[in-house]
Amino acid sequence: MRQVINLSLPAPLVKAVRREVKNGDYASTSEFFRHLLRLWNTKQLAEEIRRAREEFRTKKGTWKELRSLDDLD
């Protein structure tokens, strides 16, 4: 279910968003902001992966190294 969020932007940003929509880069203002949110979400996920890799590399995580299937117990 979609919900509405109202944003207040300074005039230069409004002009930039409208220009992008008018140029055909986005079908609507909503699509422009959905695209930005997807980029933000992708960045957040990438950061989580980076942190997990760093924990794994430095063995600071809270996991147990399995040497065989018997270690699953």
KOLKE-476087 format. One record per residue: x, y, z of N, C-alpha, C in turn; residue in one letter; chain. Coordinates in nm, 3 decimals, always signed. Atoms other than C-alpha are relative to their C-alpha. Layout:
! residues N
@nu: X | nv: Y | nw: Z | cau: X | cav: Y | caw: Z | cu: X | cv: Y | cw: Z | code: a | unit: A
...
//
This chain:
! residues 73
@nu: +0.084 | nv: -0.117 | nw: +0.000 | cau: +0.000 | cav: +0.000 | caw: +0.000 | cu: +0.089 | cv: +0.124 | cw: +0.000 | code: m | unit: A
@nu: -0.078 | nv: -0.123 | nw: +0.009 | cau: +0.140 | cav: +0.337 | caw: -0.098 | cu: -0.055 | cv: +0.106 | cw: +0.092 | code: r | unit: A
@nu: +0.039 | nv: -0.112 | nw: -0.083 | cau: +0.136 | cav: +0.636 | caw: +0.130 | cu: +0.066 | cv: +0.125 | cw: -0.055 | code: q | unit: A
@nu: -0.050 | nv: -0.127 | nw: +0.051 | cau: +0.197 | cav: +1.002 | caw: +0.057 | cu: +0.089 | cv: +0.065 | cw: +0.105 | code: v | unit: A
@nu: -0.090 | nv: -0.079 | nw: -0.084 | cau: +0.490 | cav: +1.197 | caw: +0.200 | cu: +0.020 | cv: +0.133 | cw: -0.072 | code: i | unit: A
@nu: -0.022 | nv: -0.132 | nw: +0.058 | cau: +0.509 | cav: +1.570 | caw: +0.140 | cu: +0.139 | cv: +0.049 | cw: +0.037 | code: n | unit: A
@nu: -0.135 | nv: -0.053 | nw: -0.022 | cau: +0.851 | cav: +1.731 | caw: +0.101 | cu: +0.001 | cv: +0.149 | cw: -0.027 | code: l | unit: A
@nu: -0.025 | nv: -0.142 | nw: +0.027 | cau: +0.955 | cav: +2.093 | caw: +0.124 | cu: +0.144 | cv: +0.012 | cw: -0.048 | code: s | unit: A
@nu: -0.134 | nv: -0.014 | nw: +0.058 | cau: +1.250 | cav: +2.179 | caw: -0.098 | cu: +0.026 | cv: +0.146 | cw: -0.034 | code: l | unit: A
@nu: -0.031 | nv: -0.135 | nw: +0.046 | cau: +1.433 | cav: +2.501 | caw: -0.175 | cu: -0.021 | cv: +0.009 | cw: -0.151 | code: p | unit: A
@nu: +0.033 | nv: -0.022 | nw: +0.141 | cau: +1.351 | cav: +2.653 | caw: -0.513 | cu: +0.102 | cv: -0.060 | cw: -0.097 | code: a | unit: A
@nu: -0.096 | nv: +0.059 | nw: +0.096 | cau: +1.680 | cav: +2.549 | caw: -0.682 | cu: -0.013 | cv: -0.152 | cw: -0.014 | code: p | unit: A
@nu: +0.018 | nv: +0.145 | nw: +0.008 | cau: +1.618 | cav: +2.184 | caw: -0.593 | cu: -0.128 | cv: -0.036 | cw: -0.074 | code: l | unit: A
@nu: +0.126 | nv: +0.024 | nw: +0.072 | cau: +1.259 | cav: +2.201 | caw: -0.716 | cu: +0.024 | cv: +0.014 | cw: -0.150 | code: v | unit: A
@nu: -0.029 | nv: -0.022 | nw: +0.143 | cau: +1.385 | cav: +2.341 | caw: -1.048 | cu: +0.080 | cv: -0.117 | cw: -0.056 | code: k | unit: A
@nu: -0.083 | nv: +0.111 | nw: +0.048 | cau: +1.644 | cav: +2.064 | caw: -1.074 | cu: -0.083 | cv: -0.127 | cw: -0.019 | code: a | unit: A
@nu: +0.086 | nv: +0.119 | nw: +0.011 | cau: +1.388 | cav: +1.788 | caw: -1.009 | cu: -0.091 | cv: +0.014 | cw: -0.121 | code: v | unit: A
@nu: +0.092 | nv: -0.022 | nw: +0.114 | cau: +1.141 | cav: +1.939 | caw: -1.256 | cu: +0.074 | cv: -0.010 | cw: -0.133 | code: r | unit: A
@nu: -0.080 | nv: +0.007 | nw: +0.123 | cau: +1.418 | cav: +1.973 | caw: -1.515 | cu: +0.028 | cv: -0.146 | cw: -0.037 | code: r | unit: A
@nu: -0.027 | nv: +0.142 | nw: +0.027 | cau: +1.507 | cav: +1.603 | caw: -1.480 | cu: -0.125 | cv: -0.070 | cw: -0.053 | code: e | unit: A
@nu: +0.126 | nv: +0.060 | nw: +0.046 | cau: +1.141 | cav: +1.505 | caw: -1.522 | cu: -0.031 | cv: +0.048 | cw: -0.141 | code: v | unit: A
@nu: +0.030 | nv: -0.058 | nw: +0.132 | cau: +1.095 | cav: +1.742 | caw: -1.818 | cu: +0.093 | cv: -0.057 | cw: -0.107 | code: k | unit: A
@nu: -0.096 | nv: +0.056 | nw: +0.096 | cau: +1.410 | cav: +1.604 | caw: -1.986 | cu: -0.032 | cv: -0.145 | cw: -0.035 | code: n | unit: A
@nu: +0.037 | nv: +0.138 | nw: +0.029 | cau: +1.247 | cav: +1.262 | caw: -1.978 | cu: +0.082 | cv: -0.102 | cw: +0.076 | code: g | unit: A
@nu: -0.080 | nv: +0.095 | nw: -0.078 | cau: +1.495 | cav: +1.112 | caw: -1.735 | cu: -0.087 | cv: -0.077 | cw: +0.099 | code: d | unit: A
@nu: +0.095 | nv: +0.063 | nw: -0.093 | cau: +1.204 | cav: +1.032 | caw: -1.501 | cu: -0.140 | cv: +0.031 | cw: -0.048 | code: y | unit: A
@nu: +0.138 | nv: -0.017 | nw: +0.045 | cau: +0.835 | cav: +0.987 | caw: -1.572 | cu: -0.077 | cv: +0.099 | cw: +0.088 | code: a | unit: A
@nu: +0.070 | nv: -0.088 | nw: -0.094 | cau: +0.733 | cav: +1.186 | caw: -1.263 | cu: +0.093 | cv: +0.039 | cw: +0.113 | code: s | unit: A
@nu: -0.075 | nv: -0.039 | nw: -0.119 | cau: +0.858 | cav: +1.361 | caw: -0.954 | cu: +0.010 | cv: -0.117 | cw: +0.097 | code: t | unit: A
@nu: -0.001 | nv: +0.116 | nw: -0.089 | cau: +0.761 | cav: +1.054 | caw: -0.754 | cu: +0.104 | cv: -0.102 | cw: -0.044 | code: s | unit: A
@nu: -0.098 | nv: +0.095 | nw: +0.049 | cau: +0.972 | cav: +0.833 | caw: -0.978 | cu: +0.142 | cv: +0.049 | cw: +0.030 | code: e | unit: A
@nu: -0.130 | nv: -0.058 | nw: -0.032 | cau: +1.268 | cav: +1.070 | caw: -0.928 | cu: +0.038 | cv: -0.033 | cw: +0.144 | code: f | unit: A
@nu: -0.031 | nv: +0.025 | nw: -0.141 | cau: +1.246 | cav: +1.036 | caw: -0.549 | cu: +0.006 | cv: -0.148 | cw: +0.033 | code: f | unit: A
@nu: -0.012 | nv: +0.144 | nw: -0.020 | cau: +1.185 | cav: +0.660 | caw: -0.564 | cu: +0.139 | cv: -0.048 | cw: -0.043 | code: r | unit: A
@nu: -0.134 | nv: +0.034 | nw: +0.048 | cau: +1.506 | cav: +0.636 | caw: -0.767 | cu: +0.105 | cv: +0.039 | cw: +0.104 | code: h | unit: A
@nu: -0.094 | nv: -0.043 | nw: -0.103 | cau: +1.695 | cav: +0.837 | caw: -0.504 | cu: -0.004 | cv: -0.092 | cw: +0.121 | code: l | unit: A
@nu: +0.013 | nv: +0.089 | nw: -0.115 | cau: +1.559 | cav: +0.614 | caw: -0.228 | cu: +0.061 | cv: -0.137 | cw: -0.029 | code: l | unit: A
@nu: -0.063 | nv: +0.128 | nw: +0.036 | cau: +1.667 | cav: +0.301 | caw: -0.416 | cu: +0.152 | cv: +0.011 | cw: +0.008 | code: r | unit: A
@nu: -0.145 | nv: -0.020 | nw: -0.008 | cau: +2.018 | cav: +0.445 | caw: -0.450 | cu: +0.046 | cv: +0.005 | cw: +0.145 | code: l | unit: A
@nu: -0.032 | nv: -0.009 | nw: -0.142 | cau: +2.024 | cav: +0.528 | caw: -0.079 | cu: -0.004 | cv: -0.139 | cw: +0.063 | code: w | unit: A
@nu: +0.014 | nv: +0.135 | nw: -0.056 | cau: +1.902 | cav: +0.178 | caw: +0.008 | cu: +0.115 | cv: -0.090 | cw: -0.045 | code: n | unit: A
@nu: -0.112 | nv: +0.078 | nw: +0.052 | cau: +2.167 | cav: +0.021 | caw: -0.215 | cu: +0.128 | cv: +0.035 | cw: +0.074 | code: t | unit: A
@nu: -0.118 | nv: -0.043 | nw: -0.075 | cau: +2.434 | cav: +0.228 | caw: -0.040 | cu: -0.001 | cv: -0.057 | cw: +0.141 | code: k | unit: A
@nu: +0.011 | nv: +0.055 | nw: -0.135 | cau: +2.306 | cav: +0.115 | caw: +0.300 | cu: +0.034 | cv: -0.148 | cw: +0.000 | code: q | unit: A
@nu: -0.028 | nv: +0.143 | nw: +0.009 | cau: +2.315 | cav: -0.251 | caw: +0.195 | cu: +0.148 | cv: -0.027 | cw: -0.027 | code: l | unit: A
@nu: -0.142 | nv: +0.016 | nw: +0.030 | cau: +2.664 | cav: -0.213 | caw: +0.050 | cu: +0.084 | cv: +0.024 | cw: +0.125 | code: a | unit: A
@nu: -0.073 | nv: -0.028 | nw: -0.124 | cau: +2.783 | cav: -0.063 | caw: +0.379 | cu: -0.012 | cv: -0.116 | cw: +0.098 | code: e | unit: A
@nu: +0.018 | nv: +0.117 | nw: -0.088 | cau: +2.634 | cav: -0.356 | caw: +0.575 | cu: +0.089 | cv: -0.115 | cw: -0.045 | code: e | unit: A
@nu: -0.084 | nv: +0.107 | nw: +0.054 | cau: +2.815 | cav: -0.600 | caw: +0.346 | cu: +0.147 | cv: +0.030 | cw: +0.028 | code: i | unit: A
@nu: -0.137 | nv: -0.037 | nw: -0.027 | cau: +3.140 | cav: -0.407 | caw: +0.383 | cu: +0.037 | cv: -0.026 | cw: +0.146 | code: r | unit: A
@nu: -0.025 | nv: +0.022 | nw: -0.142 | cau: +3.112 | cav: -0.416 | caw: +0.763 | cu: +0.009 | cv: -0.149 | cw: +0.032 | code: r | unit: A
@nu: -0.002 | nv: +0.145 | nw: -0.024 | cau: +3.032 | cav: -0.788 | caw: +0.761 | cu: +0.128 | cv: -0.063 | cw: -0.052 | code: a | unit: A
@nu: -0.125 | nv: +0.052 | nw: +0.054 | cau: +3.330 | cav: -0.859 | caw: +0.538 | cu: +0.117 | cv: +0.036 | cw: +0.090 | code: r | unit: A
@nu: -0.107 | nv: -0.043 | nw: -0.090 | cau: +3.553 | cav: -0.656 | caw: +0.769 | cu: +0.000 | cv: -0.082 | cw: +0.129 | code: e | unit: A
@nu: +0.010 | nv: +0.084 | nw: -0.120 | cau: +3.425 | cav: -0.847 | caw: +1.073 | cu: +0.052 | cv: -0.140 | cw: -0.028 | code: e | unit: A
@nu: -0.045 | nv: +0.134 | nw: +0.037 | cau: +3.484 | cav: -1.173 | caw: +0.893 | cu: +0.152 | cv: -0.003 | cw: -0.017 | code: f | unit: A
@nu: -0.144 | nv: -0.006 | nw: +0.025 | cau: +3.833 | cav: -1.068 | caw: +0.782 | cu: +0.080 | cv: +0.011 | cw: +0.129 | code: r | unit: A
@nu: -0.072 | nv: -0.019 | nw: -0.126 | cau: +3.933 | cav: -0.962 | caw: +1.132 | cu: -0.046 | cv: -0.095 | cw: +0.109 | code: t | unit: A
@nu: +0.055 | nv: +0.100 | nw: -0.092 | cau: +3.738 | cav: -1.246 | caw: +1.297 | cu: -0.058 | cv: +0.061 | cw: +0.127 | code: k | unit: A
@nu: +0.063 | nv: -0.066 | nw: -0.114 | cau: +3.552 | cav: -1.003 | caw: +1.523 | cu: -0.148 | cv: -0.035 | cw: +0.011 | code: k | unit: A
@nu: +0.142 | nv: +0.035 | nw: -0.002 | cau: +3.213 | cav: -1.156 | caw: +1.446 | cu: -0.032 | cv: -0.099 | cw: +0.111 | code: g | unit: A
@nu: +0.044 | nv: +0.092 | nw: -0.104 | cau: +3.010 | cav: -1.379 | caw: +1.675 | cu: -0.044 | cv: -0.132 | cw: -0.063 | code: t | unit: A
@nu: +0.033 | nv: +0.126 | nw: +0.065 | cau: +3.021 | cav: -1.695 | caw: +1.470 | cu: +0.100 | cv: -0.107 | cw: +0.042 | code: w | unit: A
@nu: -0.085 | nv: +0.114 | nw: -0.033 | cau: +3.170 | cav: -2.037 | caw: +1.507 | cu: +0.050 | cv: -0.060 | cw: -0.131 | code: k | unit: A
@nu: -0.057 | nv: +0.061 | nw: +0.119 | cau: +3.404 | cav: -2.184 | caw: +1.250 | cu: -0.035 | cv: -0.148 | cw: -0.001 | code: e | unit: A
@nu: +0.040 | nv: +0.140 | nw: +0.013 | cau: +3.270 | cav: -2.520 | caw: +1.128 | cu: +0.110 | cv: -0.074 | cw: -0.077 | code: l | unit: A
@nu: -0.102 | nv: +0.079 | nw: +0.068 | cau: +3.529 | cav: -2.781 | caw: +1.043 | cu: -0.061 | cv: -0.126 | cw: -0.064 | code: r | unit: A
@nu: +0.072 | nv: +0.112 | nw: +0.058 | cau: +3.276 | cav: -3.054 | caw: +0.966 | cu: -0.149 | cv: +0.018 | cw: +0.028 | code: s | unit: A
@nu: +0.144 | nv: -0.006 | nw: -0.023 | cau: +2.899 | cav: -3.114 | caw: +0.958 | cu: -0.034 | cv: -0.032 | cw: +0.146 | code: l | unit: A
@nu: +0.023 | nv: +0.033 | nw: -0.141 | cau: +2.926 | cav: -3.254 | caw: +1.313 | cu: +0.002 | cv: +0.127 | cw: +0.087 | code: d | unit: A
@nu: -0.008 | nv: -0.125 | nw: -0.076 | cau: +3.003 | cav: -2.897 | caw: +1.431 | cu: -0.130 | cv: +0.079 | cw: -0.002 | code: d | unit: A
@nu: +0.129 | nv: -0.070 | nw: +0.007 | cau: +2.646 | cav: -2.792 | caw: +1.342 | cu: -0.083 | cv: -0.017 | cw: +0.126 | code: l | unit: A
@nu: +0.077 | nv: +0.025 | nw: -0.122 | cau: +2.514 | cav: -2.935 | caw: +1.669 | cu: +0.020 | cv: +0.106 | cw: +0.104 | code: d | unit: A
//
